[in-house]
Amino acid sequence: MNKKSKNAIFYAIIVSLSALALISLILIVGFILIKGLPGITTEFLSQSPSKMGKEGGILPIIIGTLYVTLVALVIATPIGVAAAIYFNEYSKDTRSVRMIRFFTEVLAGIPSIIFGLFGFAFFVVFMGLGWSVLSGGLTLTIMILPTLIRATEESLKTVPMSYREGSLSLGATKWQTIVKVILPCCKSGVLTGLILGMGRAIGETAAVMLTIGGSMRMAESLLDPTRTMALHLYMLASEGISEEKTYATAALLIIIVLIINTIANEISRRMIKLS
């Protein structure tokens, strides 16, 4: 078999696998949307649930999802970006730094239920925060930190060393170089990390199930219990409460994730144009 034939075979395999992945995604998303879109009505979006979610809407649950996700992102973003800056710009390749990197990567692969158990033991019980928005947000913060740190650090590595040298040669300090030169060049990478972290936070079930309480009432403060859409979807499906509400919740969750990703990608594209 000659080189040209081998390339053609490998190309055909790659195209086939890519098509298979795309078709699978379209089938899954299409099935959920077809089954769920008819249930997304004005009442569904504006009312509170009743009879354990069998009737009514999911407005408090949508708000609860946004609350928990926002808390996680607000806390995780500065910590994650600062850690990535330290690893890439300040730290040396010492044994301790390598160990920290290793444990950071290990955290990214730990099952989410373990994070939920830790969040319950530490935030809910030990710190006395109870089942609340804050407990769930802090637990999700720990979960998305590895993703945010890794994405930001990889983005920082793409900035040419000549940019740093040029800035320092003009009299700028190390910190001024990072803030004024390096971060603006890799802001799209930081945003990518935020998108990935946000997607994981919105779709998480096991971790929040043990930390936010699962209340279907509107959360009025960070210390109130709440319920996320992913958790609500799990409860509806596992207990067979309402097939219509289950598919409607799933479809709405997909739509929200698609909207957030579309907006974030558009912001990233405009940032790249302006930079």
VMD Tcl script that draws the C-alpha trace (Angstrom):
set ca {
  {0.00 0.00 0.00}
  {1.49 3.31 -1.06}
  {1.64 6.51 0.95}
  {-1.25 8.15 -0.94}
  {-3.59 5.22 -0.24}
  {-2.71 5.25 3.47}
  {-3.45 8.98 3.69}
  {-6.79 8.45 1.95}
  {-7.74 5.65 4.39}
  {-6.78 7.69 7.46}
  {-8.66 10.69 6.09}
  {-11.76 8.56 5.53}
  {-11.55 7.18 9.09}
  {-11.20 10.66 10.59}
  {-14.11 12.01 8.55}
  {-16.29 9.02 9.47}
  {-15.58 9.34 13.20}
  {-16.19 13.10 13.07}
  {-19.48 12.55 11.25}
  {-20.48 9.90 13.79}
  {-19.82 12.28 16.69}
  {-21.72 15.10 15.00}
  {-24.68 12.87 14.12}
  {-24.84 11.55 17.69}
  {-24.87 15.10 19.05}
  {-27.58 16.18 16.63}
  {-29.73 13.15 17.47}
  {-29.45 13.68 21.24}
  {-30.06 17.43 21.16}
  {-32.76 17.08 18.51}
  {-34.62 14.40 20.47}
  {-34.59 16.47 23.66}
  {-35.72 19.63 21.87}
  {-38.50 17.87 19.96}
  {-39.85 16.33 23.16}
  {-39.28 19.37 25.36}
  {-39.98 22.52 23.34}
  {-43.80 22.12 23.41}
  {-43.63 22.22 27.22}
  {-41.72 25.51 27.38}
  {-44.58 27.95 27.75}
  {-44.99 31.34 29.38}
  {-46.44 29.71 32.47}
  {-43.54 27.25 32.62}
  {-41.03 30.11 32.62}
  {-42.88 32.47 34.96}
  {-44.53 30.32 37.64}
  {-43.24 28.45 40.67}
  {-43.44 24.65 40.74}
  {-46.21 22.90 42.65}
  {-47.01 19.30 43.58}
  {-43.29 18.40 43.67}
  {-42.80 19.85 40.19}
  {-45.65 18.02 38.49}
  {-47.44 21.30 37.86}
  {-46.49 24.96 37.55}
  {-43.19 26.29 36.22}
  {-39.54 26.52 37.17}
  {-38.84 30.24 37.65}
  {-37.30 29.86 41.16}
  {-35.19 26.99 39.84}
  {-33.86 29.07 36.94}
  {-32.98 31.86 39.39}
  {-31.37 29.34 41.74}
  {-29.23 27.97 38.91}
  {-28.03 31.46 38.02}
  {-27.31 32.29 41.67}
  {-25.20 29.20 42.31}
  {-23.32 29.52 39.01}
  {-22.66 33.23 39.54}
  {-21.30 32.64 43.05}
  {-18.95 29.95 41.72}
  {-17.67 32.11 38.86}
  {-17.22 35.26 40.97}
  {-15.08 33.36 43.48}
  {-13.26 31.04 41.07}
  {-12.29 33.58 38.39}
  {-9.84 35.76 40.37}
  {-8.37 32.74 42.19}
  {-7.97 30.72 38.97}
  {-6.46 33.56 36.95}
  {-4.10 34.53 39.78}
  {-2.95 30.91 40.20}
  {-2.33 30.57 36.46}
  {-0.33 33.82 36.41}
  {1.78 32.61 39.31}
  {2.47 29.22 37.73}
  {3.37 30.66 34.33}
  {5.02 33.99 35.14}
  {6.54 33.76 38.62}
  {7.12 30.18 39.74}
  {10.13 28.07 38.83}
  {10.04 24.41 37.88}
  {10.62 23.18 41.41}
  {9.42 19.96 42.99}
  {6.76 21.73 45.05}
  {5.35 23.51 42.00}
  {5.25 20.22 40.06}
  {3.36 18.64 42.94}
  {0.84 21.48 42.99}
  {0.31 21.12 39.24}
  {-0.13 17.37 39.65}
  {-2.75 17.72 42.38}
  {-4.54 20.40 40.36}
  {-4.83 17.99 37.45}
  {-5.96 15.22 39.79}
  {-8.75 17.47 41.07}
  {-10.07 17.81 37.52}
  {-10.62 14.06 37.34}
  {-12.23 13.46 40.73}
  {-15.90 12.36 40.50}
  {-18.29 15.18 41.29}
  {-19.98 13.21 44.08}
  {-16.70 13.41 46.02}
  {-16.80 17.20 45.76}
  {-20.38 17.08 46.95}
  {-19.47 14.96 49.96}
  {-16.61 17.34 50.83}
  {-18.88 20.35 50.38}
  {-21.49 18.80 52.66}
  {-18.95 17.91 55.37}
  {-17.00 21.17 55.22}
  {-19.28 23.98 54.08}
  {-22.68 22.70 55.20}
  {-21.72 21.08 58.51}
  {-18.30 22.29 59.67}
  {-18.64 25.95 58.60}
  {-22.33 26.01 59.50}
  {-23.51 27.45 56.18}
  {-26.24 24.86 55.92}
  {-27.85 23.78 52.66}
  {-27.63 27.03 50.77}
  {-26.68 28.87 47.60}
  {-23.33 29.75 49.16}
  {-22.48 26.15 50.06}
  {-23.29 25.00 46.54}
  {-21.40 27.90 44.96}
  {-18.27 27.25 47.04}
  {-18.37 23.55 46.17}
  {-18.67 24.34 42.47}
  {-15.80 26.83 42.85}
  {-13.47 24.01 43.86}
  {-14.75 21.89 40.97}
  {-14.17 24.43 38.20}
  {-10.86 25.85 39.48}
  {-8.67 23.18 37.78}
  {-10.36 23.81 34.43}
  {-10.00 27.57 34.73}
  {-6.37 27.38 35.87}
  {-5.35 25.02 33.07}
  {-7.14 27.00 30.32}
  {-5.68 30.31 31.51}
  {-2.18 28.91 31.90}
  {-2.20 27.41 28.40}
  {-3.40 30.74 27.05}
  {-0.59 32.59 28.84}
  {1.95 30.26 27.22}
  {0.84 31.37 23.76}
  {1.99 34.96 24.36}
  {5.44 35.35 22.71}
  {8.37 35.95 25.05}
  {9.35 38.96 22.94}
  {6.25 40.79 24.24}
  {7.48 40.40 27.81}
  {11.03 41.39 26.93}
  {9.89 44.44 24.96}
  {7.69 45.66 27.81}
  {10.39 45.16 30.44}
  {12.99 46.88 28.26}
  {10.77 49.97 28.10}
  {10.83 50.26 31.90}
  {7.58 48.50 32.80}
  {7.51 46.39 35.93}
  {6.70 42.69 35.93}
  {3.17 43.33 37.16}
  {2.57 46.12 34.62}
  {3.74 43.79 31.87}
  {1.31 41.10 32.98}
  {-1.68 43.45 33.31}
  {-1.07 45.71 30.31}
  {0.55 43.34 27.81}
  {0.13 39.64 28.59}
  {-3.46 39.40 29.86}
  {-4.95 41.47 27.00}
  {-3.29 39.09 24.53}
  {-4.80 35.97 26.10}
  {-8.20 37.20 27.26}
  {-9.96 34.92 24.79}
  {-8.28 31.92 26.44}
  {-9.39 33.10 29.88}
  {-12.92 33.46 28.54}
  {-12.74 29.93 27.16}
  {-11.87 28.66 30.63}
  {-14.82 30.58 32.05}
  {-17.15 29.07 29.45}
  {-15.97 25.55 30.27}
  {-16.30 26.20 34.00}
  {-19.73 27.74 33.58}
  {-20.92 24.79 31.53}
  {-19.78 22.35 34.19}
  {-21.34 24.42 36.97}
  {-24.71 24.72 35.24}
  {-24.90 21.03 34.38}
  {-23.66 19.65 37.71}
  {-26.01 17.47 39.75}
  {-24.21 15.25 42.26}
  {-22.16 18.01 43.91}
  {-25.05 20.43 44.38}
  {-27.47 17.71 45.47}
  {-25.60 17.43 48.78}
  {-25.00 21.16 49.34}
  {-27.90 23.36 48.19}
  {-30.82 21.59 49.83}
  {-33.13 21.12 46.84}
  {-35.78 23.65 47.87}
  {-38.17 24.72 45.10}
  {-38.84 28.10 46.73}
  {-37.26 31.33 45.52}
  {-33.90 31.90 47.21}
  {-33.81 35.39 48.74}
  {-30.25 35.32 50.08}
  {-27.01 33.37 49.73}
  {-27.86 31.37 52.85}
  {-31.21 30.13 51.54}
  {-31.57 26.62 50.09}
  {-32.38 26.36 46.39}
  {-32.47 23.94 43.48}
  {-30.65 24.03 40.14}
  {-32.14 22.99 36.83}
  {-29.86 19.95 36.55}
  {-30.89 18.76 40.01}
  {-34.56 19.46 39.26}
  {-34.26 17.47 36.04}
  {-32.70 14.57 37.94}
  {-35.46 14.61 40.57}
  {-38.23 14.72 37.97}
  {-36.72 11.89 35.93}
  {-35.67 9.60 38.78}
  {-38.99 9.84 40.62}
  {-41.16 9.76 37.49}
  {-43.02 12.90 38.53}
  {-43.78 14.33 35.10}
  {-42.38 13.32 31.73}
  {-43.55 16.58 30.14}
  {-41.81 18.75 32.77}
  {-38.69 16.56 32.58}
  {-38.21 17.06 28.85}
  {-39.16 20.74 29.06}
  {-36.54 21.32 31.77}
  {-33.92 19.41 29.75}
  {-34.69 21.41 26.61}
  {-34.54 24.71 28.48}
  {-31.21 23.72 30.03}
  {-29.77 22.98 26.60}
  {-31.08 26.28 25.24}
  {-29.57 28.27 28.13}
  {-26.17 26.60 27.66}
  {-26.29 27.27 23.91}
  {-27.19 30.92 24.48}
  {-24.40 31.41 27.03}
  {-21.83 29.77 24.74}
  {-22.98 31.79 21.74}
  {-22.73 35.08 23.65}
  {-19.34 34.15 25.10}
  {-17.97 33.12 21.69}
  {-19.19 36.37 20.16}
  {-17.52 38.37 22.95}
  {-14.32 36.37 22.43}
  {-14.41 36.98 18.68}
  {-14.82 40.74 19.19}
  {-12.00 40.77 21.75}
  {-9.68 39.12 19.23}
  {-10.61 41.71 16.60}
  {-9.97 44.61 18.98}
  {-6.64 43.22 20.24}
}
mol new
graphics top color blue
foreach p $ca { graphics top sphere $p radius 0.5 }
foreach p [lrange $ca 0 end-1] q [lrange $ca 1 end] { graphics top cylinder $p $q radius 0.2 }
display resetview
